[in-house]
């Protein structure tokens, strides 16, 4: 029997064993004449916890040792230890059951700590992401100054691989890592997407929540949310094949020159893709505004439009800001549409009809090449990621302050 089959057999036997222990613990709590402190189910779960916690603990320790490279526990030894500790824990839990045992308090305390551990997973994961990006970015900034990186206007890293390969760089142009053109393209495309998504998404939410009938709303909301389920590569094909030629023809009809890989096309298509994020969340937030506020406004003689403008929207503004922030994060992280419709050229310009690129595209381009991992070109991905992380953090802090101010005013 292979190790995988052995582990599967052990896991298959756990479910009936857990059920048997649960029934045994619940039955034993009712065996005496004294009235038990807790319900029988709590004694059953007390027994199950007594068996599973030691087994899970030793499995976690073995996993940590293996991941850190300190020691790799053999599978047979690990399974034996898990079974032995589980059996010992079950035996001790059954022996400890008596009417005075506060099983309910123990079970609820265990659940409380399990929930804390689950919340710590997300916190530690975020901390791990930040530290992993930070350490690699520090290696990059030792090669390229931080100030030159964030203020440079030229991104030409093509010769960086020569130094990473140990080849001479005499007579070769110096690699330049000025990130301004990349962040300019990111902000340009994101701004265009928001100019499309926020008005259309917000107006759609207002119509569905304030004007549409319940039956019509039941059709419109799922139809809008279908847009969120379309793969981004399909949007990229649509942008490159359909929207980009239309943008070029429209620009030529007005006497302007537009490239087929331009910033306007991915911005427009990305805005359409993000509409469901804003419309769905804003619709839920607007519907959460108490009906009494609408009735009071209408009773004072205001029209429905004035009620929406002066009462409903200000009360729902914190949720709308949160929805817009989520949409901005989605736009900043988009890669495929930009690659297929805007190209890879870093270009510092105010003209959206020219080709541009974004941070995520350059990160993918830097990490998918054949350069060494410690080369400046590869490490530049971590520098870009760190700056983007800081900018996103600043955006979150600003949005939180706006949300708190309006909550204090309307709650």
C-alpha positions, 0 to 999 in steps of 0.5 A: 500500500502506498503512502497516499493510499494509507493516508486516504484509508486513515482519513476514511476511517476518521468519520465513523470513528468521530461519530462513534466517539460523539455518541459515546461521550453523549451517552456517558454523560447520561449514564449517572443519576446526577443531572449533567451540567451541559447538554449531551451534545456538548459532551459528545463534542468534548470527546471529539475535540479531545481526540482531534486536537492532539492529532491535528497539533502533531500534524501541524508541527510535522508540516511546519518542520517539513516546510521550513526544511528542519526535518521531514517526518516519514509518513508512516511515523506521522500516521502512527503518531497521529493515531496514537495521540488521537486514541490517547486523547479520546481515552482521556476525554471519555475518562474525564466525562462526569456530570459536573464537567463544564463541557459547554464552556470547554467546547465554546472556548475551543470554538472561540480560539479556533475562530481567532486562529482562523482570523490570524491566518488572513493577518499572517498571510498579509504580513507574509506577502508584505515581507516577501515583497519588501525583502526582495524590493530592498535587494533591487533598491540596493542596485537602483536608488529608490529616488531614481526609481520613483522619479525616473522618466525612462524605463529601458531595462533591456541591458540589465540581463548582461550584468546578471549573466556576468558579461561585460557592459562596456559600450552598452547603454546603461539600463534605466529603471524609471517607473513614472511611465509605468505608473502613469499608464496605470493611473491613466487606464484606471481613471478611464475605467472609473469614468466609465464604470462609476457613472453607469454602475451608480445610475444602474443601481439607482434605477434598480433600487428606486425606479424599477419594479421588483420583477424587472429588477430580478431580471436586470441585476443578474444580467448585469452581474453576468459581465463579472463572470466573463473571463478577462481574456475574452474582454481582451479579445473584444478590446483588441479586435472590436473596440480598438479599430472603432477607437482608431476610426473615431479618432481619424474622423475627428482628425486625430491619430490613434494607435491600435494599441492605445490606452483608451481601449483597455480603459473603456473595456475595463470600465464595462467589466467593472460595472457589476462591481459598482452596480451590485454593491451600490444597489445593496447599499442603497436598499439598506437605507431605511425606508423611513428616511425616504418617507420623511423626505417625501412627506416634506414635499420633495420629489423622488429625484430630490429625495435620492439626491439629498437623502438616499445617496448621502446616507449610502455614500460610505458603501458607494465609496467602498464599492468604488474602491473595490472597483479601483483595486480590480482595475489596478490589478488587471493585466490581460486586457492591457497586454492585448489592447495597450501593449508593453511600451512604457510611455509617459504621455497625457494622450490616451490614444497612444500605447501605454502599459501598467505596473502589473503588465511589467511585473508579469513581463519581468518574472516570465523572462529567462533572466536570473532571479537576482538580476535587476530586471527580475527584481524590478518586479518586486520594486514595482509591487512594493510601490504599488502596495504603498499607493494602494495603502494610501488609497485605502486610508483616504477612503476609510477617512471619507467613510468615517466622516460620512458615517458620523454625519448620517448615523 
